[in-house]
Amino acid sequence: MEKLVTVGTYSNPGEAHIIKGFLNSHGIEAYIFDELSAAYTPLTVGGVRLAVRQSDLERAVRILHVFSDCPG
């Protein structure tokens, strides 16, 4: 399996799932890590991590940049 790299960290698991769905809708498979530890201990260092394959990282960063610039 190709190496996974963190593309973002979130304090809210729901936000991580929204971003994951957004990446999935653009053909990038994303994975959520540390969701349960963040849910049970809100002050978890690092929060909920969202990771993608290393080969998708550059494209994912560009897509997330556009996503974060969207009004709303």
DOGU-531069 format. One record per residue: y, z, x of N, C-alpha, C in turn. Coordinates in Angstrom, 1 decimal. Atoms other than C-alpha are relative to their C-alpha. Layout:
N
<site><n_v>Y</n_v><n_w>Z</n_w><n_u>X</n_u><ca_v>Y</ca_v><ca_w>Z</ca_w><ca_u>X</ca_u><c_v>Y</c_v><c_w>Z</c_w><c_u>X</c_u></site>
...
This chain:
72
<site><n_v>-1.2</n_v><n_w>0.0</n_w><n_u>0.8</n_u><ca_v>0.0</ca_v><ca_w>0.0</ca_w><ca_u>0.0</ca_u><c_v>1.2</c_v><c_w>0.0</c_w><c_u>0.9</c_u></site>
<site><n_v>-1.3</n_v><n_w>0.1</n_w><n_u>-0.8</n_u><ca_v>3.5</ca_v><ca_w>-0.8</ca_w><ca_u>1.2</ca_u><c_v>0.7</c_v><c_w>1.3</c_w><c_u>-0.1</c_u></site>
<site><n_v>-0.7</n_v><n_w>-1.2</n_w><n_u>-0.1</n_u><ca_v>5.7</ca_v><ca_w>2.0</ca_w><ca_u>2.3</ca_u><c_v>1.1</c_v><c_w>0.1</c_w><c_u>-1.2</c_u></site>
<site><n_v>-1.0</n_v><n_w>-0.3</n_w><n_u>1.0</n_u><ca_v>7.9</ca_v><ca_w>3.6</ca_w><ca_u>-0.5</ca_u><c_v>1.2</c_v><c_w>0.7</c_w><c_u>0.7</c_u></site>
<site><n_v>-1.2</n_v><n_w>-0.6</n_w><n_u>-0.5</n_u><ca_v>11.5</ca_v><ca_w>4.5</ca_w><ca_u>0.2</ca_u><c_v>0.9</c_v><c_w>0.4</c_w><c_u>-1.1</c_u></site>
<site><n_v>-0.9</n_v><n_w>-0.6</n_w><n_u>1.1</n_u><ca_v>13.9</ca_v><ca_w>6.6</ca_w><ca_u>-1.8</ca_u><c_v>1.2</c_v><c_w>-0.8</c_w><c_u>-0.1</c_u></site>
<site><n_v>-1.2</n_v><n_w>0.8</n_w><n_u>0.3</n_u><ca_v>16.6</ca_v><ca_w>4.6</ca_w><ca_u>-3.5</ca_u><c_v>1.1</c_v><c_w>0.8</c_w><c_u>-0.7</c_u></site>
<site><n_v>-0.9</n_v><n_w>-0.9</n_w><n_u>0.6</n_u><ca_v>18.2</ca_v><ca_w>7.5</ca_w><ca_u>-5.3</ca_u><c_v>-0.6</c_v><c_w>1.3</c_w><c_u>-0.3</c_u></site>
<site><n_v>0.5</n_v><n_w>-1.4</n_w><n_u>0.4</n_u><ca_v>18.0</ca_v><ca_w>11.2</ca_w><ca_u>-6.2</ca_u><c_v>0.9</c_v><c_w>0.4</c_w><c_u>-1.2</c_u></site>
<site><n_v>-0.7</n_v><n_w>-0.3</n_w><n_u>1.3</n_u><ca_v>19.0</ca_v><ca_w>12.6</ca_w><ca_u>-9.6</ca_u><c_v>-0.3</c_v><c_w>1.5</c_w><c_u>-0.3</c_u></site>
<site><n_v>0.3</n_v><n_w>-1.3</n_w><n_u>0.4</n_u><ca_v>19.4</ca_v><ca_w>16.1</ca_w><ca_u>-10.9</ca_u><c_v>-0.6</c_v><c_w>0.1</c_w><c_u>-1.4</c_u></site>
<site><n_v>0.6</n_v><n_w>0.1</n_w><n_u>1.4</n_u><ca_v>18.3</ca_v><ca_w>15.0</ca_w><ca_u>-14.4</ca_u><c_v>-1.1</c_v><c_w>-0.9</c_w><c_u>0.0</c_u></site>
<site><n_v>1.2</n_v><n_w>0.9</n_w><n_u>0.0</n_u><ca_v>14.8</ca_v><ca_w>13.6</ca_w><ca_u>-14.8</ca_u><c_v>0.2</c_v><c_w>-1.1</c_w><c_u>-1.0</c_u></site>
<site><n_v>-0.2</n_v><n_w>1.0</n_w><n_u>1.0</n_u><ca_v>16.0</ca_v><ca_w>11.7</ca_w><ca_u>-17.9</ca_u><c_v>0.8</c_v><c_w>-1.2</c_w><c_u>0.6</c_u></site>
<site><n_v>-0.8</n_v><n_w>1.0</n_w><n_u>-0.6</n_u><ca_v>18.6</ca_v><ca_w>9.8</ca_w><ca_u>-15.8</ca_u><c_v>-0.9</c_v><c_w>-0.8</c_w><c_u>1.0</c_u></site>
<site><n_v>0.9</n_v><n_w>0.7</n_w><n_u>-0.9</n_u><ca_v>15.9</ca_v><ca_w>9.0</ca_w><ca_u>-13.2</ca_u><c_v>-0.9</c_v><c_w>-1.0</c_w><c_u>-0.8</c_u></site>
<site><n_v>0.9</n_v><n_w>0.9</n_w><n_u>0.8</n_u><ca_v>13.7</ca_v><ca_w>7.5</ca_w><ca_u>-16.0</ca_u><c_v>0.8</c_v><c_w>-1.2</c_w><c_u>-0.5</c_u></site>
<site><n_v>-0.9</n_v><n_w>1.1</n_w><n_u>0.5</n_u><ca_v>16.7</ca_v><ca_w>5.4</ca_w><ca_u>-17.3</ca_u><c_v>0.1</c_v><c_w>-1.0</c_w><c_u>1.2</c_u></site>
<site><n_v>-0.2</n_v><n_w>0.9</n_w><n_u>-1.1</n_u><ca_v>17.3</ca_v><ca_w>4.0</ca_w><ca_u>-13.8</ca_u><c_v>-1.3</c_v><c_w>-0.7</c_w><c_u>0.4</c_u></site>
<site><n_v>1.3</n_v><n_w>0.6</n_w><n_u>-0.2</n_u><ca_v>13.6</ca_v><ca_w>3.4</ca_w><ca_u>-13.3</ca_u><c_v>-0.3</c_v><c_w>-1.2</c_w><c_u>-1.0</c_u></site>
<site><n_v>0.1</n_v><n_w>1.0</n_w><n_u>1.0</n_u><ca_v>13.5</ca_v><ca_w>1.4</ca_w><ca_u>-16.5</ca_u><c_v>0.9</c_v><c_w>-1.2</c_w><c_u>0.3</c_u></site>
<site><n_v>-0.9</n_v><n_w>1.1</n_w><n_u>-0.4</n_u><ca_v>16.5</ca_v><ca_w>-0.6</ca_w><ca_u>-15.4</ca_u><c_v>-0.5</c_v><c_w>-0.9</c_w><c_u>1.1</c_u></site>
<site><n_v>0.6</n_v><n_w>0.7</n_w><n_u>-1.2</n_u><ca_v>14.9</ca_v><ca_w>-1.5</ca_w><ca_u>-12.1</ca_u><c_v>-1.3</c_v><c_w>-0.8</c_w><c_u>-0.5</c_u></site>
<site><n_v>1.2</n_v><n_w>0.6</n_w><n_u>0.5</n_u><ca_v>11.6</ca_v><ca_w>-2.3</ca_w><ca_u>-13.9</ca_u><c_v>0.4</c_v><c_w>-1.3</c_w><c_u>-0.7</c_u></site>
<site><n_v>-0.4</n_v><n_w>1.2</n_w><n_u>0.8</n_u><ca_v>13.4</ca_v><ca_w>-4.7</ca_w><ca_u>-16.2</ca_u><c_v>0.5</c_v><c_w>-1.1</c_w><c_u>0.9</c_u></site>
<site><n_v>-0.5</n_v><n_w>1.0</n_w><n_u>-1.0</n_u><ca_v>14.7</ca_v><ca_w>-6.5</ca_w><ca_u>-13.1</ca_u><c_v>-1.2</c_v><c_w>-0.4</c_w><c_u>0.9</c_u></site>
<site><n_v>1.2</n_v><n_w>0.4</n_w><n_u>-0.8</n_u><ca_v>11.1</ca_v><ca_w>-6.9</ca_w><ca_u>-11.7</ca_u><c_v>-0.2</c_v><c_w>0.8</c_w><c_u>1.2</c_u></site>
<site><n_v>0.2</n_v><n_w>-0.9</n_w><n_u>-1.1</n_u><ca_v>11.3</ca_v><ca_w>-4.0</ca_w><ca_u>-9.3</ca_u><c_v>-0.8</c_v><c_w>1.2</c_w><c_u>-0.5</c_u></site>
<site><n_v>0.8</n_v><n_w>-1.2</n_w><n_u>0.4</n_u><ca_v>8.5</ca_v><ca_w>-1.4</ca_w><ca_u>-9.6</ca_u><c_v>0.6</c_v><c_w>1.2</c_w><c_u>0.7</c_u></site>
<site><n_v>-0.6</n_v><n_w>-1.3</n_w><n_u>-0.5</n_u><ca_v>10.0</ca_v><ca_w>2.1</ca_w><ca_u>-9.2</ca_u><c_v>-0.9</c_v><c_w>1.1</c_w><c_u>-0.3</c_u></site>
<site><n_v>0.8</n_v><n_w>-1.2</n_w><n_u>0.1</n_u><ca_v>8.3</ca_v><ca_w>5.5</ca_w><ca_u>-8.8</ca_u><c_v>0.9</c_v><c_w>1.2</c_w><c_u>0.0</c_u></site>
<site><n_v>-0.7</n_v><n_w>-1.2</n_w><n_u>0.0</n_u><ca_v>9.5</ca_v><ca_w>8.9</ca_w><ca_u>-9.7</ca_u><c_v>-0.8</c_v><c_w>1.1</c_w><c_u>0.6</c_u></site>
<site><n_v>0.7</n_v><n_w>-1.1</n_w><n_u>-0.7</n_u><ca_v>8.7</ca_v><ca_w>11.9</ca_w><ca_u>-7.5</ca_u><c_v>0.8</c_v><c_w>1.3</c_w><c_u>-0.2</c_u></site>
<site><n_v>-0.6</n_v><n_w>-1.4</n_w><n_u>0.1</n_u><ca_v>9.5</ca_v><ca_w>15.7</ca_w><ca_u>-7.8</ca_u><c_v>0.5</c_v><c_w>0.3</c_w><c_u>-1.4</c_u></site>
<site><n_v>-0.5</n_v><n_w>-0.2</n_w><n_u>1.4</n_u><ca_v>10.1</ca_v><ca_w>15.4</ca_w><ca_u>-11.6</ca_u><c_v>-0.3</c_v><c_w>1.4</c_w><c_u>-0.5</c_u></site>
<site><n_v>0.4</n_v><n_w>-1.3</n_w><n_u>0.6</n_u><ca_v>8.1</ca_v><ca_w>18.5</ca_w><ca_u>-12.5</ca_u><c_v>0.7</c_v><c_w>1.2</c_w><c_u>0.7</c_u></site>
<site><n_v>-0.7</n_v><n_w>-1.1</n_w><n_u>-0.7</n_u><ca_v>9.6</ca_v><ca_w>20.7</ca_w><ca_u>-9.8</ca_u><c_v>1.4</c_v><c_w>0.1</c_w><c_u>-0.3</c_u></site>
<site><n_v>-1.4</n_v><n_w>0.0</n_w><n_u>0.4</n_u><ca_v>13.1</ca_v><ca_w>19.7</ca_w><ca_u>-10.8</ca_u><c_v>0.1</c_v><c_w>0.5</c_w><c_u>-1.4</c_u></site>
<site><n_v>0.0</n_v><n_w>-0.4</n_w><n_u>1.4</n_u><ca_v>12.3</ca_v><ca_w>20.4</ca_w><ca_u>-14.5</ca_u><c_v>-0.2</c_v><c_w>1.6</c_w><c_u>0.0</c_u></site>
<site><n_v>0.3</n_v><n_w>-1.4</n_w><n_u>0.0</n_u><ca_v>11.0</ca_v><ca_w>23.9</ca_w><ca_u>-13.7</ca_u><c_v>0.9</c_v><c_w>0.9</c_w><c_u>0.9</c_u></site>
<site><n_v>-0.9</n_v><n_w>-0.7</n_w><n_u>-0.9</n_u><ca_v>13.4</ca_v><ca_w>24.9</ca_w><ca_u>-10.9</ca_u><c_v>1.2</c_v><c_w>-1.0</c_w><c_u>0.1</c_u></site>
<site><n_v>-1.2</n_v><n_w>0.9</n_w><n_u>0.0</n_u><ca_v>16.8</ca_v><ca_w>23.2</ca_w><ca_u>-11.6</ca_u><c_v>0.7</c_v><c_w>-0.1</c_w><c_u>1.3</c_u></site>
<site><n_v>-0.7</n_v><n_w>0.0</n_w><n_u>-1.2</n_u><ca_v>18.1</ca_v><ca_w>24.0</ca_w><ca_u>-8.2</ca_u><c_v>-0.9</c_v><c_w>-0.6</c_w><c_u>1.2</c_u></site>
<site><n_v>0.9</n_v><n_w>0.6</n_w><n_u>-1.0</n_u><ca_v>15.3</ca_v><ca_w>22.1</ca_w><ca_u>-6.4</ca_u><c_v>0.8</c_v><c_w>-0.9</c_w><c_u>1.0</c_u></site>
<site><n_v>-0.7</n_v><n_w>0.8</n_w><n_u>-1.1</n_u><ca_v>16.6</ca_v><ca_w>20.7</ca_w><ca_u>-3.1</ca_u><c_v>-0.4</c_v><c_w>-1.4</c_w><c_u>-0.1</c_u></site>
<site><n_v>0.3</n_v><n_w>1.4</n_w><n_u>0.0</n_u><ca_v>16.9</ca_v><ca_w>17.0</ca_w><ca_u>-3.3</ca_u><c_v>-0.1</c_v><c_w>-0.6</c_w><c_u>-1.4</c_u></site>
<site><n_v>0.1</n_v><n_w>0.5</n_w><n_u>1.4</n_u><ca_v>16.3</ca_v><ca_w>16.7</ca_w><ca_u>-7.1</ca_u><c_v>-1.2</c_v><c_w>-1.0</c_w><c_u>-0.2</c_u></site>
<site><n_v>1.1</n_v><n_w>1.0</n_w><n_u>0.4</n_u><ca_v>14.2</ca_v><ca_w>14.0</ca_w><ca_u>-8.7</ca_u><c_v>0.3</c_v><c_w>-1.3</c_w><c_u>0.9</c_u></site>
<site><n_v>-0.2</n_v><n_w>1.2</n_w><n_u>-0.8</n_u><ca_v>13.6</ca_v><ca_w>11.1</ca_w><ca_u>-6.3</ca_u><c_v>-0.6</c_v><c_w>-1.2</c_w><c_u>-0.7</c_u></site>
<site><n_v>0.5</n_v><n_w>1.3</n_w><n_u>0.5</n_u><ca_v>13.3</ca_v><ca_w>7.5</ca_w><ca_u>-7.3</ca_u><c_v>-0.2</c_v><c_w>-0.9</c_w><c_u>1.2</c_u></site>
<site><n_v>0.4</n_v><n_w>0.8</n_w><n_u>-1.1</n_u><ca_v>11.5</ca_v><ca_w>5.2</ca_w><ca_u>-4.9</ca_u><c_v>-0.4</c_v><c_w>-1.4</c_w><c_u>-0.4</c_u></site>
<site><n_v>0.4</n_v><n_w>1.4</n_w><n_u>0.2</n_u><ca_v>10.8</ca_v><ca_w>1.5</ca_w><ca_u>-4.5</ca_u><c_v>-0.7</c_v><c_w>-0.4</c_w><c_u>1.3</c_u></site>
<site><n_v>0.6</n_v><n_w>0.6</n_w><n_u>-1.2</n_u><ca_v>8.8</ca_v><ca_w>-0.6</ca_w><ca_u>-2.1</ca_u><c_v>1.0</c_v><c_w>-0.3</c_w><c_u>1.0</c_u></site>
<site><n_v>-1.0</n_v><n_w>0.3</n_w><n_u>-1.1</n_u><ca_v>10.5</ca_v><ca_w>-1.1</ca_w><ca_u>1.2</ca_u><c_v>0.5</c_v><c_w>-1.4</c_w><c_u>-0.1</c_u></site>
<site><n_v>-0.4</n_v><n_w>1.4</n_w><n_u>0.1</n_u><ca_v>10.6</ca_v><ca_w>-4.8</ca_w><ca_u>0.6</ca_u><c_v>0.9</c_v><c_w>-0.3</c_w><c_u>-1.2</c_u></site>
<site><n_v>-0.9</n_v><n_w>0.1</n_w><n_u>1.2</n_u><ca_v>12.5</ca_v><ca_w>-4.3</ca_w><ca_u>-2.7</ca_u><c_v>1.3</c_v><c_w>0.8</c_w><c_u>0.2</c_u></site>
<site><n_v>-1.1</n_v><n_w>-0.9</n_w><n_u>-0.2</n_u><ca_v>15.0</ca_v><ca_w>-1.8</ca_w><ca_u>-1.3</ca_u><c_v>1.4</c_v><c_w>-0.7</c_w><c_u>-0.1</c_u></site>
<site><n_v>-1.3</n_v><n_w>0.7</n_w><n_u>0.0</n_u><ca_v>17.9</ca_v><ca_w>-4.2</ca_w><ca_u>-0.6</ca_u><c_v>0.4</c_v><c_w>-0.5</c_w><c_u>-1.4</c_u></site>
<site><n_v>-0.3</n_v><n_w>0.5</n_w><n_u>1.4</n_u><ca_v>17.6</ca_v><ca_w>-5.9</ca_w><ca_u>-4.0</ca_u><c_v>0.3</c_v><c_w>1.2</c_w><c_u>-1.0</c_u></site>
<site><n_v>-0.2</n_v><n_w>-1.2</n_w><n_u>0.8</n_u><ca_v>17.3</ca_v><ca_w>-2.5</ca_w><ca_u>-5.7</ca_u><c_v>1.4</c_v><c_w>0.6</c_w><c_u>0.1</c_u></site>
<site><n_v>-1.3</n_v><n_w>-0.6</n_w><n_u>-0.3</n_u><ca_v>20.4</ca_v><ca_w>-1.2</ca_w><ca_u>-4.0</ca_u><c_v>1.1</c_v><c_w>-0.9</c_w><c_u>-0.7</c_u></site>
<site><n_v>-1.0</n_v><n_w>0.9</n_w><n_u>0.6</n_u><ca_v>22.4</ca_v><ca_w>-4.3</ca_w><ca_u>-5.1</ca_u><c_v>0.0</c_v><c_w>0.1</c_w><c_u>-1.6</c_u></site>
<site><n_v>0.1</n_v><n_w>-0.1</n_w><n_u>1.4</n_u><ca_v>21.1</ca_v><ca_w>-4.0</ca_w><ca_u>-8.7</ca_u><c_v>0.6</c_v><c_w>1.4</c_w><c_u>-0.5</c_u></site>
<site><n_v>-0.6</n_v><n_w>-1.3</n_w><n_u>0.3</n_u><ca_v>22.0</ca_v><ca_w>-0.2</ca_w><ca_u>-8.8</ca_u><c_v>1.5</c_v><c_w>0.0</c_w><c_u>0.2</c_u></site>
<site><n_v>-1.4</n_v><n_w>0.1</n_w><n_u>-0.2</n_u><ca_v>25.4</ca_v><ca_w>-1.0</ca_w><ca_u>-7.5</ca_u><c_v>0.7</c_v><c_w>-0.6</c_w><c_u>-1.2</c_u></site>
<site><n_v>-0.6</n_v><n_w>0.6</n_w><n_u>1.2</n_u><ca_v>26.1</ca_v><ca_w>-3.3</ca_w><ca_u>-10.4</ca_u><c_v>-0.1</c_v><c_w>0.9</c_w><c_u>-1.2</c_u></site>
<site><n_v>0.2</n_v><n_w>-0.9</n_w><n_u>1.1</n_u><ca_v>24.6</ca_v><ca_w>-0.8</ca_w><ca_u>-12.8</ca_u><c_v>1.0</c_v><c_w>1.1</c_w><c_u>0.0</c_u></site>
<site><n_v>-1.0</n_v><n_w>-1.1</n_w><n_u>-0.1</n_u><ca_v>26.9</ca_v><ca_w>2.0</ca_w><ca_u>-11.5</ca_u><c_v>1.4</c_v><c_w>-0.5</c_w><c_u>-0.3</c_u></site>
<site><n_v>-1.3</n_v><n_w>0.5</n_w><n_u>0.3</n_u><ca_v>29.9</ca_v><ca_w>-0.3</ca_w><ca_u>-11.9</ca_u><c_v>0.3</c_v><c_w>-0.3</c_w><c_u>-1.5</c_u></site>
<site><n_v>-0.1</n_v><n_w>0.4</n_w><n_u>1.4</n_u><ca_v>29.2</ca_v><ca_w>-1.0</ca_w><ca_u>-15.6</ca_u><c_v>0.8</c_v><c_w>1.1</c_w><c_u>-0.7</c_u></site>
<site><n_v>-0.7</n_v><n_w>-1.0</n_w><n_u>0.8</n_u><ca_v>31.6</ca_v><ca_w>0.7</ca_w><ca_u>-18.0</ca_u><c_v>-0.9</c_v><c_w>0.7</c_w><c_u>-1.0</c_u></site>
<site><n_v>0.9</n_v><n_w>-0.6</n_w><n_u>1.0</n_u><ca_v>30.1</ca_v><ca_w>3.2</ca_w><ca_u>-20.3</ca_u><c_v>-0.1</c_v><c_w>1.4</c_w><c_u>0.2</c_u></site>
